[in-house]
Amino acid sequence: MIVTETKVRVYYQDTDKMGVVYYGNYARYYEIGRTEMIRDLGFTYKQMEELGILLPARSLNINYHKSAYYDDLLTVRTIVETIPQVKFLIKTEIYNEKGDLINSGEVVLVFFSAITNKPVAAPKFFTDEMIKMFNLHPNSSVPKQ
């Protein structure tokens, strides 16, 4: 399993008139978390795109548990439990400063060829790095999705 954490500050622009995070912004927080997780693997979305690999979202499921508010410092926990093949399932949990789980969900991305505009297998260089990260945690297995 790979677990990364990214801190995100709630800015005024993220909130509604009541100072509560607008529900649509959670998808952006999820993206910030997974972008940083991919960076932790040694890659960037930009590099993947330069290699002709795109990662569009196929589905998004979000569960709202508690509200987040203006100026909160949130912890976005990004979790990958399986090595991707074509689909890439990423779970996300968001915690407030008290450690309360305020939001959870998952997104399924698909590895896509920019040339053929069709789904493709996850690049070997990417899955190799993921396997290394899984192997850093002795209690993890390296299941295939």
C-alpha positions as CSV (number, residue, x, y, z in Angstrom):
1,M,0.0,0.0,0.0
2,I,1.1,3.5,-0.7
3,V,-0.1,6.3,1.6
4,T,1.0,9.9,1.2
5,E,-0.1,13.0,3.0
6,T,-0.4,16.6,1.6
7,K,-1.4,19.7,3.6
8,V,-3.9,22.0,2.0
9,R,-5.0,25.4,3.4
10,V,-8.6,26.4,2.9
11,Y,-8.6,29.8,1.2
12,Y,-11.5,32.3,1.1
13,Q,-12.1,31.5,-2.5
14,D,-12.8,27.8,-1.5
15,T,-15.7,28.7,0.7
16,D,-19.4,29.7,0.4
17,K,-21.0,32.7,2.1
18,M,-21.0,30.8,5.5
19,G,-17.2,30.2,5.4
20,V,-17.8,26.5,4.7
21,V,-15.8,24.8,1.9
22,Y,-18.0,24.6,-1.2
23,Y,-18.6,20.9,-1.9
24,G,-17.2,21.0,-5.5
25,N,-13.8,21.9,-4.2
26,Y,-13.1,18.5,-2.6
27,A,-12.4,17.1,-6.1
28,R,-9.6,19.7,-6.4
29,Y,-8.2,18.6,-3.0
30,Y,-8.3,15.0,-4.2
31,E,-6.3,16.1,-7.3
32,I,-3.8,18.0,-5.3
33,G,-3.2,14.9,-3.2
34,R,-2.8,12.5,-6.1
35,T,-0.6,15.0,-8.0
36,E,1.8,15.1,-5.0
37,M,1.6,11.3,-4.6
38,I,2.7,10.9,-8.2
39,R,5.5,13.4,-7.6
40,D,6.6,11.3,-4.6
41,L,7.0,8.4,-7.1
42,G,9.4,10.5,-9.0
43,F,7.2,11.7,-11.8
44,T,4.9,14.6,-12.6
45,Y,1.7,14.7,-14.6
46,K,3.6,16.9,-17.1
47,Q,6.3,14.3,-17.7
48,M,3.6,11.6,-18.2
49,E,1.9,13.8,-20.7
50,E,5.2,14.5,-22.5
51,L,5.5,10.7,-22.9
52,G,2.1,10.5,-24.4
53,I,0.3,9.1,-21.3
54,L,-2.8,10.9,-20.1
55,L,-4.8,10.1,-16.9
56,P,-8.4,11.2,-17.3
57,A,-10.9,10.5,-14.5
58,R,-13.4,7.7,-15.2
59,S,-15.3,8.0,-12.0
60,L,-15.4,10.0,-8.7
61,N,-17.1,9.1,-5.5
62,I,-17.1,11.6,-2.6
63,N,-18.5,11.2,0.9
64,Y,-19.0,14.3,3.1
65,H,-18.7,13.6,6.8
66,K,-18.1,17.1,8.4
67,S,-17.5,20.6,7.1
68,A,-14.2,22.3,6.5
69,Y,-13.9,26.0,7.1
70,Y,-12.0,29.1,5.9
71,D,-8.4,29.0,7.0
72,D,-8.4,25.3,8.1
73,L,-5.3,23.4,7.4
74,L,-6.4,20.1,6.0
75,T,-4.5,16.8,5.6
76,V,-5.2,15.0,2.3
77,R,-4.3,11.4,2.7
78,T,-3.9,9.6,-0.7
79,I,-4.0,5.8,-0.7
80,V,-3.2,3.3,-3.4
81,E,-3.9,-0.3,-2.4
82,T,-3.2,-2.0,-5.8
83,I,-0.7,-1.7,-8.6
84,P,-2.7,-0.3,-11.6
85,Q,-3.0,-2.0,-14.9
86,V,-5.2,0.2,-17.1
87,K,-7.5,1.5,-14.3
88,F,-5.9,3.4,-11.4
89,L,-8.0,3.4,-8.2
90,I,-7.0,6.1,-5.7
91,K,-8.7,6.5,-2.4
92,T,-8.6,9.8,-0.5
93,E,-9.3,10.8,3.1
94,I,-9.3,14.4,4.3
95,Y,-8.8,15.3,7.9
96,N,-9.1,18.6,9.7
97,E,-6.6,19.9,12.2
98,K,-8.3,18.0,15.1
99,G,-7.7,14.8,13.2
100,D,-11.4,14.3,12.4
101,L,-12.2,12.5,9.1
102,I,-14.2,15.1,7.3
103,N,-14.3,13.7,3.7
104,S,-13.5,10.4,2.0
105,G,-13.9,8.9,-1.4
106,E,-12.1,7.5,-4.4
107,V,-11.3,8.3,-8.0
108,V,-10.7,5.9,-10.8
109,L,-8.3,7.2,-13.5
110,V,-7.5,5.5,-16.7
111,F,-4.1,5.4,-18.5
112,F,-4.8,6.7,-21.9
113,S,-2.6,7.1,-25.0
114,A,-2.4,10.7,-26.3
115,I,-1.7,9.2,-29.7
116,T,-4.4,6.6,-30.1
117,N,-6.9,8.2,-27.7
118,K,-7.6,4.8,-26.2
119,P,-6.9,3.1,-22.9
120,V,-3.4,1.6,-22.5
121,A,-1.6,-0.4,-19.8
122,A,0.1,1.6,-17.1
123,P,3.7,2.3,-18.2
124,K,6.2,-0.2,-16.8
125,F,8.5,2.6,-15.5
126,F,5.5,3.8,-13.5
127,T,4.4,0.5,-12.1
128,D,8.0,-0.4,-11.3
129,E,8.3,2.7,-9.0
130,M,5.0,1.8,-7.4
131,I,6.2,-1.7,-6.7
132,K,9.3,-0.3,-5.0
133,M,7.1,1.9,-2.8
134,F,4.9,-1.1,-1.9
135,N,8.0,-3.1,-1.0
136,L,9.2,-0.4,1.4
137,H,6.3,-1.5,3.6
138,P,7.0,-5.1,4.7
139,N,3.3,-5.8,5.6
140,S,2.1,-4.8,2.2
141,S,1.4,-7.1,-0.7
142,V,1.7,-6.1,-4.3
143,P,-1.7,-7.1,-5.7
144,K,-2.7,-6.3,-9.3
145,Q,-5.9,-4.4,-10.0
